[in-house]
Structures are given as C-alpha cells and as structure tokens.
Amino acid sequence: MRRVSRIAVASVATAALAVTVSACGGSSSSSSAGDGKSKGIGLAYDVGGKGDQSFNDAAFSGLQKAEKDLGVSGRDIEPQDGESTADKVQRLEQLAKSGYNPIIGVGFVYAPAVKQVAAKYPKVTFGIIDDDTVQAKNVADLVFHEEQASYLAGVAAAKATKKNHIGFIGGVDIPLIHKFEAGYIQGAKSVNPKIKIESQYLTQTAEEGGFSSPDKGENATNGQIDAGADVIYHAAGLSGQGVIKAAAEHKVWAIGVDSDQYEQSALAKYKDSILTSALKNVQGAVYDLAKSVIKDGKPQTGVIRGSLDNGGVSLADSNPAFKDNADLQAALKKAEQGIKDGSIKVNAS
C-alpha cells in the first residue's frame, strides 16, 4: 500500500508543478523561471521516499527548518518505482521552472540528472547528497565521512555484545554502503580483534528494493540472529525498519543510521532495542545550503564533506542504556579523539 500511495503522491506533485510551470510561462527564458530568484527550496527524494525514518526524513527535516527559519515555502517530491534518469531530469527541471532555488537531489542516484539540469539553469543552485562527482559551478556536492560514524558504531557494538558476535546489513552492494561496513568492522575489531561479524547486502541494485523493503531487512536480520549475532547495524534506508523490528522481537540490539532512530515516532515501540544510531547531518546540509542561497546570498558550491570534526557525522545518545554505560562511553571518547587527531585512520572500503 505504501508504494501505491507514494506513486500517487508523486503524480499529484508532478501535476501541481506542471500547473505552476504553465502559469509562469513554462520556459527557462521566462523572467520567473530559473533566474536565480527563489520561491523556496525544492527537494526530490531518494529511493524509499519520505517516511523512511532515516535518510530521506533527515532531508525533510532540513526543508522544514528552512521553511520555518527562512520564511520560505518548500516543495518535496516522492520518487516513483522504476523511474529513469529522464524522469529525474524532468522533476528537477519542473522545480527550476517553478522558481525553486536551491534544488536538492537526495541521494547519489540523482548525480546524472543534477549535472544535466544544473548546466541548463546556471543561475539556480543545485545540491546533491551523497555524491561528490558532479562538481559544477552551481552545484554543492554534499557528502559525509560515513565510515567515521560507523567506526564508532562498531566500537559500541563490540562493547554491547554479550556473545562477541555482531552483524552488519547493507541495503545495496555499492561503494557508498561499503564505507559503512568498512568503518563498522574496523571499529569493532579495535575493541576485540577476534569478534565474529556477520555481513550481508540485501540487493545488488537499488532497483531490486535494497533501500525500500522492510521485509528484506527483517529476513536478513532474523538470519543473522539465528547465526548468533546480538547487535545488528544497518545502513539500509527504509529496509532498516525491518532490521529494527526483528532485533526488537528477538530482544537484541539494533544500531540505526542517518537519523536518530530511537527518537522516530514510527519506531517508538521498538526504541528500547535501538542502542544508538550512526548519524550524518543531512538535515543540517539541506538547511545550510538553503540558507546560503536564500538568506546569505552566497550559495555554497563544490564538495562539502561532513565529518566528526565539523559535526557532520556522530553517534546518537538518546537511549539511556547507551548514554549511561560508562565503559562504552569511555571507549567511544577515546576512539573519537583518535579519529580527530589522526592517530586512527578509518577505512573507507
């Protein structure tokens, strides 16, 4: 039902944008279309869409903050199942023609579309989250050191396990998610070199549902728990909801990703099983880009990378069982300091 609803929302949003474009004249040469003036922030979601309690919802939080603090409107559009790059191009062009600036593609899959549309609308600032390959004059490549937060997640997992056996579940077998896995494994082994680690990717491609299928996440987690793991870290978007559900049902720990999943209302009944979450400040990245365009008049461009040093990545401490564990916190403090001073070099692959 959720997928049908998402497609319907996307269709309505597209139709609404088309009406707006028609009212504005419908071409990039129109004085109100793509001229750099902003009617607000445009946001186009990644696979899984809004409601994933993770990556996309973090971007939506940034849009909401921009609307509130900057006094502008925003337009956010859901993905459609099986869409092509051409579909993404059309979506971004509609936002540009409608006067939105900046326009942000949430996820690396938007890179080809952002590159194409940014060239066509040079007075509009575009953002791309989780990709640093576009590198155009009017594009901000918003990326993160996911491996650093994942290293800390690995330390936490190794400290929390009672079986010296933990797990990792990645949504899709791609280089971005390899960063999460690499940091997690390195962090866990820094605590216990002999720790056993289960590792699994749900799909080979995003089109197969690795980031959007809670059932796949649940099944994989059940398998890792059956194998003996008692702490499971996921980097799987919407599929991670299934990971957390399974962990709660088996009374083992889950570690969330991107947003503080302990605080997500849709996951409230599972929160006592969410040890922590490896955060990346997608909300802040979206807001800062919007502020740079709309308020400051000095648009961010180029590669902007979040790290432990600048607060772009971190671990959530909402769960008292995590926050009040003195031994775990001491280990995390030592690890974080090592990463920041360079004495710990975190693997990214």
Salt bridges, closest charged atoms under 4 A:
ASP69 OD2 - LYS65 NZ 2.80
ASP76 OD2 - LYS50 NZ 2.82
GLU83 OE2 - LYS88 NZ 3.12
GLU83 OE1 - ARG91 NH2 2.66
GLU93 OE2 - LYS120 NZ 3.20
ASP130 OD1 - LYS280 NZ 2.88
ASP132 OD2 - ARG305 NH2 3.00
GLU146 OE1 - LYS179 NZ 2.67
GLU146 OE2 - LYS280 NZ 2.91
GLU147 OE2 - HIS145 ND1 2.79
GLU147 OE1 - LYS179 NZ 3.83
ASP173 OD1 - HIS178 NE2 2.51
GLU198 OE2 - HIS165 NE2 2.71
GLU218 OE1 - LYS245 NZ 3.71
ASP296 OD2 - LYS291 NZ 3.13
ASP327 OD2 - LYS159 NZ 3.22
GLU336 OE2 - LYS340 NZ 3.10
